[in-house]
Every structure is written in C-alpha cells, then in structure tokens.
C-alpha cells in the first residue's frame, strides 16, 4: 500500500540545521552551516532566524509547483 500526501503551500517537514550568526553594524547576519550559500540578515535574532528559514524554503522548493506530493524516504 503506497502512502502519498498532497500538499499545497509551504513545506511541512522539519529539518534541524546550524545557523552561524554575528552582529554587523546595523543588523544581525547569519548563514546555514549546512548550506553556506544561504545568507541573510535581520534586525533581531528572531527576525534573522525567520529570514534564514524562509531563504532555505525558497531554495528547497525552487521550481516545485504549489500543488505537489511528498514522501519521506530513508537514504
């Protein structure tokens, strides 16, 4: 029996990653250790964390249609 779920909107799978961050002149800056190409900023640490999450989801879901299917697999 195959189990496939159709999702619309944002990705719901949780992944833990490490955010490296530091205080710039005006903003907090940060990047993901696992994806150093993802770098962003925020006025607060909370805003920086939300911006990092959004940037990761934009990268991960690039070119995936809004209505899509997901299946958890073991690699």
Buried (B, 14 or more C-beta within 10 A) or exposed (E): EEEEEEBEEEBEEEEEEEBEBEEEEEBBBBBBEEBEEBBBBBEEEEBBBEBBBEBBEEEEEEEEEEEEEEEEEEE
